[in-house]
Amino acid sequence: MRARGEDPFPPRGVKAESIAELLAGAGTLEAPGPRFGTKATIAGRLHAQRDFGKLIFAPVQDLTGKLQIGLKRDALEAWWPNRKELDAGDLVGVTGELGRTQKGEVTLWVSEIQLLSKAYAPPPEKWHGLVDVEARYRRRYVDLWASEGVLDVFKKRSKIVSLVRRFLEAQGYLEVETPVLHPIAGGATARPFITHHNALDCDFYLRIAPELYLKRCIVGGLERVFEIARNFRNEGISTRHNPEFSMLELYEAQADYRRMMEIGETLLEHLAREINGTTVVTFRGKEYDLKAPFKRERYTELFRRHAGCEFDDEPAVRKKATELGLKDPGNYWKLMNDVFEATVEDHLTGPLFVVDYPVQISPLAKQSPEDPRLTERFELFIAGMELGNAFSELNDPEEQERRFREQVASKDPEAPGEVDIDYVQALEYGMPPTAGFGIGIDRLVMVLTNQDSIRDVLLFPALRPLAKEPEAPKAP
C-alpha cells in the first residue's frame, strides 16, 4: 500500500451510522423497514471473510453490534485486485445499500470500502483454557471484540454507574469529589499503598475509603452527598478482590441505618429492573430476587446458630477457631469475626442485611441504644458475598477519639497508624445524626451481569507483570 502511495493509517475517518439502528431499520423479511434498500455507511472492525471467488461476505462490528457486508467483484472492479490486502481485524469504513441475501440475512451490499486502520496483529481464533483466560485480561483491547458477550458486560457496567447517579440525584443527593491522597489512612481497615510527595517532603496514602472526608462534608452542611470513588487497598487478589476498585459511598443527615437499608434495597431493585428487565438475577448458577424488602438477620444470632457459641464467649470462640484451623491474628475481636466469616458467610444466600455488629469491629458506627455491645451497622450479602457496609454514624467526638486510640494501640497492621485528630475536630463542630452506606460497584456489577470473578467486570484488572526478556549481550 505504501509503495502505491496509500496510507494504511489515514488521518480521517468516515461519518458512520450505528449498526444497531440500521438493523432495527431494516425490518423483517415479511415487513421491510424504512432503511431497507437505502444507502448507508458504517465503520468498524472487520471479522473473518468468506471468499467465494466473485463474492466475499464478512461481518463488521462496531460498539452497537455486527452487520454482514457483501462485496461483489462487479461492483468493486478497481478495488478487487487488492482485496487480499484486507485482513480480519482491520478497521474499515463501508458504504453501500442495505438489503438481504438470498437466505434472508441483512447485508450491506458494498459500493465503496476504505481501510481506516491496518491491524498488524492477527485476531485470535478463540480464547480457551487457563493460559488464554489470563491473555484475555492482559489484552482486554482484543477481548472486547473477540470474545462473545464481553463488550456487553462493560456497556452494562457503564449503564449501572449512570443509573446509580440518577437514582441518588433524584433523591436530592449531591455528587462530590474528595482527595485520593490522604495524610492518614482511615475510613476502613486495610493495608494502604504509600507514596511520597516530593514538594511537601512527606508520605501520603492512596485512599482506602472516602468516608471521613464525606462526613466532613456533612459537618459542612452538605446534607446528602455521595461519591463514586476509586479506592486502593494493598491486599491479596482473588475473585472478589482487586487492589484498586470502585466504591459508592453516600451519607445522609437526619437518617439512621434503617434508612440506608431502604436506600440499598430500593436501589438494587431499580438497577435489576433497568439492566435485566426483572428483579430476578442469575449469579453463579442460582437465582436471586432483588425485589424489596430484603430479609434482616442479626449478627449475634447468626453467630450463635452457625458457630455454636456466643460471639463474646472468648474461650468458646477460640476453641471454635482452633477447630477451624484459623490463625490467631493477635486480636480477639478480629479472630471472632474470622470465625463468623468461616462459619456463617456461606449460608448468607440473600439478598440479606446482616444487622447489629459488635462495637469492637465497628469503630465508626453508633452504639445500639438497646444493647451497648452492638452497633447500628449492617452488611448486605448476596450469594455469600458482601456487597455493602452501612451504619448510623458515630458523631460523638470524645467516643470517636477513644475508639481511634484503641485502634492505634492494637498495633493491627491494617489499622490506622495514628489518630485522625482533624476528623475528631470536625466532629467537635457538630455533625447531625447521620447514616452512610458503601456499596462495591465491581461486586454489584458481577451480580447484575452474572460474572464469577471481579476481573471479568474490570477493564484492566491487576496482574503480575510478565517476566522481561533477558537483554542480549552487548558486543565488545
C-alpha positions in Angstrom: 0.0 0.0 0.0 2.8 2.4 0.9 4.5 1.5 -2.4 1.4 2.7 -4.2 1.4 5.9 -2.2 -1.5 4.8 0.0 -1.6 5.4 3.8 -2.5 2.3 5.9 -3.4 4.7 8.7 -5.3 7.6 7.1 -5.9 10.7 9.2 -9.6 10.9 8.7 -12.5 8.6 9.5 -16.0 8.4 8.0 -19.3 9.7 9.1 -20.9 6.4 10.1 -24.3 5.2 11.3 -25.0 2.9 14.3 -25.2 -0.7 13.2 -27.9 -1.4 15.8 -30.0 1.3 14.4 -29.5 0.1 10.8 -30.5 -3.4 11.8 -33.6 -2.1 13.6 -34.5 0.0 10.5 -34.1 -3.0 8.1 -37.3 -4.5 9.4 -38.2 -8.1 8.8 -38.3 -10.3 5.7 -42.1 -10.0 5.6 -42.2 -6.3 6.5 -39.1 -4.4 5.3 -38.3 -1.3 7.5 -37.6 2.3 6.4 -33.9 1.7 5.9 -34.2 -1.4 3.7 -33.0 -0.5 0.2 -31.4 2.8 1.3 -27.8 3.9 1.2 -25.8 3.6 4.5 -22.3 4.0 5.8 -20.8 2.0 8.7 -17.4 1.8 10.4 -16.0 -0.9 12.5 -13.7 -3.9 12.8 -13.7 -6.5 10.0 -14.1 -10.1 11.1 -13.2 -13.3 9.2 -14.1 -13.3 5.5 -15.8 -16.0 3.4 -14.4 -15.7 -0.1 -16.5 -17.3 -2.9 -14.3 -16.0 -5.7 -16.6 -13.3 -7.1 -18.3 -12.7 -3.8 -17.0 -12.0 -0.3 -19.0 -11.9 2.9 -17.7 -10.7 6.2 -19.1 -9.2 9.5 -18.2 -5.7 10.5 -18.6 -4.9 14.2 -19.0 -1.5 16.0 -19.9 -0.6 19.5 -23.6 -1.5 19.0 -23.4 -4.8 17.0 -22.4 -6.7 13.9 -23.6 -6.4 10.3 -22.7 -8.6 7.4 -21.2 -6.8 4.4 -21.3 -8.3 0.9 -18.5 -7.4 -1.6 -19.2 -8.2 -5.3 -16.4 -8.1 -7.9 -18.6 -6.5 -10.5 -19.4 -3.6 -8.1 -15.8 -3.1 -6.9 -13.7 -3.6 -10.1 -11.0 -1.1 -9.2 -10.6 -2.3 -5.6 -10.9 -6.1 -6.3 -7.3 -6.8 -7.3 -6.1 -5.6 -3.9 -8.8 -7.4 -1.9 -6.2 -9.8 -0.4 -4.6 -6.9 1.5 -7.8 -6.6 3.6 -7.4 -8.8 6.7 -9.6 -9.8 9.6 -9.0 -7.3 12.4 -8.7 -4.3 10.0 -10.8 -1.3 10.7 -12.8 -0.3 7.7 -15.4 2.3 6.5 -18.1 0.8 4.3 -20.8 2.4 2.2 -23.5 0.5 0.3 -27.1 -0.4 0.1 -28.9 -2.2 2.9 -30.5 -5.3 1.7 -30.6 -9.1 2.2 -29.0 -12.2 0.9 -31.0 -15.0 -0.9 -31.2 -16.7 2.5 -32.7 -13.5 4.1 -29.7 -12.3 6.1 -29.5 -8.5 6.4 -26.5 -7.4 4.4 -24.9 -4.1 3.4 -24.1 -4.5 -0.3 -20.8 -2.5 -0.7 -20.3 0.2 -3.3 -17.2 1.7 -1.5 -14.8 0.3 1.1 -11.8 2.0 2.6 -9.2 1.0 5.2 -9.3 3.2 8.3 -6.5 1.4 10.2 -4.4 -1.6 9.4 -4.2 -4.4 12.0 -0.7 -5.8 12.0 -1.5 -8.5 14.7 -3.9 -11.2 13.6 -7.1 -11.7 15.6 -7.3 -14.7 17.9 -9.1 -17.7 16.6 -10.5 -18.4 20.0 -9.7 -17.9 23.7 -9.7 -21.1 25.8 -8.1 -22.6 28.8 -6.4 -21.0 31.8 -3.5 -19.5 29.9 -5.8 -17.8 27.5 -8.0 -16.5 30.2 -5.0 -14.6 31.5 -4.3 -13.5 28.0 -7.8 -12.1 27.7 -7.2 -9.9 30.8 -3.8 -8.7 29.6 -5.2 -7.9 26.1 -8.6 -6.6 27.0 -8.4 -4.4 24.0 -8.7 -7.6 21.9 -11.0 -9.4 24.3 -13.7 -6.7 24.0 -14.3 -7.5 20.3 -13.0 -11.1 20.0 -14.9 -12.7 22.9 -18.7 -13.1 22.9 -20.5 -11.1 25.5 -17.5 -9.2 27.0 -18.4 -5.9 25.4 -22.0 -6.2 26.7 -20.7 -6.6 30.3 -18.9 -3.3 30.1 -21.7 -1.5 28.4 -23.9 -2.6 31.3 -21.4 -1.5 33.8 -21.4 2.0 32.4 -25.2 2.0 32.5 -25.2 0.8 36.1 -23.0 3.6 37.2 -25.1 6.1 35.3 -28.3 4.7 36.8 -26.8 5.0 40.4 -26.1 8.6 39.8 -29.5 9.4 38.5 -31.2 7.5 41.3 -29.4 9.4 44.0 -29.7 12.8 42.4 -33.4 12.2 42.2 -33.4 11.8 46.0 -31.6 15.1 46.5 -28.1 13.8 46.8 -25.1 15.9 45.6 -22.1 14.2 44.0 -18.8 15.4 45.4 -15.1 14.7 44.9 -12.8 14.1 47.8 -9.0 13.6 47.9 -7.3 10.4 46.7 -4.1 11.3 48.6 -4.7 11.1 52.4 -2.2 12.2 55.1 -3.6 9.4 57.3 -5.0 6.1 56.1 -8.5 5.9 57.5 -12.2 5.2 57.0 -11.7 1.5 56.8 -9.4 -1.3 58.0 -6.9 -2.2 55.2 -3.3 -2.0 54.3 -2.7 1.2 52.3 -0.5 2.0 49.4 2.1 4.6 50.4 3.6 7.3 48.1 5.9 10.3 48.8 5.1 13.9 47.9 8.4 15.5 46.9 7.4 19.2 47.3 6.0 18.7 50.8 8.6 16.0 51.7 6.1 13.7 53.4 4.3 10.5 52.8 0.7 10.2 51.6 -1.6 7.2 51.4 -3.8 6.3 48.4 -7.3 6.3 49.9 -8.7 3.1 51.2 -12.1 4.8 51.6 -13.6 8.3 51.2 -15.7 8.0 54.3 -14.0 10.5 56.6 -13.9 13.3 54.0 -17.6 12.7 53.0 -18.6 13.0 56.7 -16.7 16.3 56.9 -19.0 17.4 54.1 -22.0 16.6 56.3 -20.5 18.7 59.1 -20.1 21.5 56.5 -23.9 21.4 55.7 -24.0 19.3 52.6 -26.8 17.2 54.0 -26.9 14.4 51.3 -23.7 13.6 49.5 -22.3 10.7 47.5 -19.1 9.8 45.7 -18.2 7.0 43.3 -14.7 6.7 44.4 -11.7 4.7 43.2 -10.2 3.1 46.3 -6.8 1.4 46.8 -6.0 -1.4 49.2 -2.7 -3.2 49.4 -4.1 -6.7 49.8 -4.4 -10.0 48.0 -6.1 -10.6 44.7 -9.0 -13.0 44.3 -12.3 -13.5 42.5 -13.7 -10.8 44.9 -10.7 -8.5 45.4 -8.6 -6.2 43.3 -6.1 -3.7 44.8 -8.0 -0.8 43.1 -11.7 -0.9 43.0 -14.8 1.4 42.7 -17.0 2.1 45.7 -20.2 4.1 46.0 -20.4 5.9 49.3 -23.4 8.0 50.3 -24.2 9.9 53.5 -27.5 11.5 54.6 -28.1 13.8 57.6 -31.1 13.1 59.9 -31.0 9.4 58.9 -30.1 6.1 60.5 -29.1 2.7 59.3 -32.7 1.7 58.7 -32.9 4.5 56.1 -29.8 3.1 54.5 -31.4 -0.4 54.2 -34.4 1.3 52.5 -32.0 3.1 50.1 -30.0 -0.1 49.4 -32.8 -2.4 48.7 -34.7 0.1 46.6 -31.5 0.9 44.6 -30.8 -2.7 43.8 -34.3 -3.5 42.8 -34.3 -0.4 40.5 -31.0 -1.5 38.9 -32.1 -5.0 38.3 -35.2 -3.9 36.6 -33.4 -1.4 34.4 -30.5 -3.6 33.4 -32.2 -7.0 33.1 -35.9 -6.2 32.9 -36.7 -8.2 36.0 -35.8 -8.3 39.7 -34.6 -11.9 39.4 -30.9 -12.2 38.6 -28.9 -15.3 38.0 -25.5 -15.4 39.7 -23.1 -18.4 39.9 -25.8 -20.8 38.8 -28.5 -19.7 41.2 -31.4 -17.2 41.0 -31.8 -14.3 43.5 -34.8 -12.0 43.7 -33.7 -8.4 44.3 -37.3 -7.2 44.9 -37.5 -5.1 48.1 -37.7 -5.5 51.0 -34.7 -7.7 51.8 -34.6 -10.1 54.8 -32.8 -8.9 58.0 -30.9 -11.2 60.4 -28.8 -10.2 63.5 -25.0 -10.8 63.5 -25.2 -12.3 67.0 -28.0 -14.8 66.2 -26.2 -15.9 63.0 -23.0 -16.4 65.0 -24.8 -18.5 67.6 -26.6 -20.6 65.0 -23.6 -21.4 62.8 -20.6 -21.1 65.1 -22.4 -22.8 68.0 -21.4 -20.3 70.6 -21.9 -16.6 71.7 -19.8 -14.0 69.9 -18.4 -12.7 73.2 -17.7 -16.0 74.8 -13.9 -15.9 74.3 -12.9 -19.4 75.4 -15.6 -21.0 73.2 -14.8 -18.8 70.2 -11.1 -19.5 70.5 -11.9 -23.3 70.7 -14.0 -23.0 67.5 -11.2 -21.1 65.8 -8.8 -23.9 66.6 -11.3 -26.5 65.2 -11.5 -24.4 62.0 -7.7 -24.1 61.8 -7.8 -20.3 61.9 -4.6 -18.4 62.6 -4.8 -16.2 65.7 -4.3 -12.6 64.4 -3.4 -11.4 67.9 -6.7 -9.6 68.4 -9.7 -11.5 69.9 -12.3 -9.4 68.0 -10.6 -9.9 64.7 -10.4 -13.6 65.4 -14.1 -13.6 66.4 -15.0 -12.1 63.0 -12.8 -14.6 61.2 -14.9 -17.3 62.9 -18.0 -15.5 61.7 -16.7 -15.4 58.1 -15.7 -19.1 58.2 -18.9 -20.4 59.6 -21.6 -18.0 58.6 -21.0 -16.3 55.2 -21.5 -19.4 53.0 -25.1 -19.5 54.4 -25.9 -15.9 53.5 -27.5 -16.6 50.2 -29.5 -13.4 50.3 -30.2 -10.8 49.4 -29.9 -10.3 53.2 -29.0 -7.5 55.6 -26.9 -8.8 58.5 -27.5 -6.2 61.2 -26.2 -5.1 64.6 -22.4 -5.8 64.5 -20.2 -5.8 67.7 -18.7 -2.4 68.7 -15.2 -3.7 68.6 -15.2 -4.4 64.9 -17.2 -1.2 64.1 -15.1 1.7 65.1 -17.1 4.4 63.2 -20.6 3.2 64.0 -23.0 4.4 66.6 -23.8 2.1 69.5 -27.2 0.5 69.7 -29.4 2.1 72.4 -30.9 -1.4 73.1 -27.6 -3.3 73.5 -24.3 -1.3 74.1 -22.2 -4.3 73.0 -23.6 -3.8 69.4 -23.8 -1.0 66.9 -26.4 0.1 64.4 -24.5 -1.4 61.5 -25.4 -3.8 58.7 -23.7 -5.5 55.8 -25.5 -6.5 52.6 -24.9 -10.1 51.3 -25.8 -11.9 48.1 -24.5 -15.4 47.4 -22.3 -15.3 50.5 -20.5 -12.2 49.1 -20.6 -8.9 50.9 -21.8 -6.1 48.6 -22.0 -3.2 51.1 -21.5 -1.9 54.6 -23.5 0.8 56.4 -24.2 2.2 59.8 -25.6 5.0 61.8 -22.6 7.2 62.1 -20.8 7.8 65.4 -20.8 11.6 65.9 -19.6 11.9 69.5 -16.1 13.3 69.2 -14.9 12.0 72.5 -16.1 8.5 71.8 -14.7 8.6 68.3 -11.2 9.7 69.6 -11.3 6.9 72.2 -12.0 4.3 69.5 -9.3 5.7 67.2 -6.8 5.5 70.1 -7.9 1.8 70.7 -7.3 1.1 67.0 -3.8 2.6 67.1 -2.9 0.9 70.3 -3.9 -2.5 68.9 -0.9 -2.5 66.5 -3.0 -4.1 63.9 -1.1 -3.6 60.6 -4.4 -2.9 58.8 -5.5 -0.2 61.4 -4.6 3.5 61.1 -1.1 4.3 62.4 -2.2 7.5 64.1 -5.4 9.2 65.4 -7.1 11.4 62.8 -7.3 14.5 65.1 -8.6 16.7 62.2 -11.6 14.4 61.8 -12.2 14.4 65.6 -12.0 18.2 65.5 -14.6 18.3 62.6 -17.0 16.3 64.9 -16.4 18.9 67.6 -18.1 21.4 65.4 -21.2 19.2 65.4 -22.3 16.5 62.9 -26.0 15.9 62.8 -27.4 12.4 63.2 -26.2 10.8 60.0 -26.2 7.4 58.3 -23.9 6.2 55.5 -23.7 3.3 53.1 -20.8 2.0 51.0 -21.5 -0.4 48.1 -18.8 -2.1 46.0 -19.6 -1.2 42.4 -17.5 -4.0 41.0 -19.3 -6.7 43.0 -22.6 -5.1 42.2 -21.8 -5.4 38.5 -20.8 -9.0 39.0 -24.2 -9.9 40.4 -26.2 -7.9 37.8 -24.2 -9.3 34.9 -23.6 -12.9 36.2 -19.9 -12.8 36.2 -18.0 -15.1 38.5 -14.8 -13.0 39.0 -14.2 -9.4 39.7 -11.6 -9.5 36.9 -14.5 -10.0 34.4 -16.0 -6.6 35.3 -12.8 -4.6 35.4 -11.5 -3.5 32.1 -7.9 -3.8 33.2 -7.5 -5.9 36.4 -4.3 -6.1 38.3 -2.0 -8.8 37.1 1.5 -9.9 37.9 3.9 -8.3 35.4 5.2 -10.6 32.7 8.8 -11.7 33.0 11.1 -9.5 31.0 13.1 -11.0 28.2 16.8 -11.1 29.1 18.8 -8.5 27.3 21.1 -9.7 24.5 24.8 -9.5 25.4 26.4 -6.3 24.1 29.1 -6.6 21.5 32.6 -5.9 22.9 
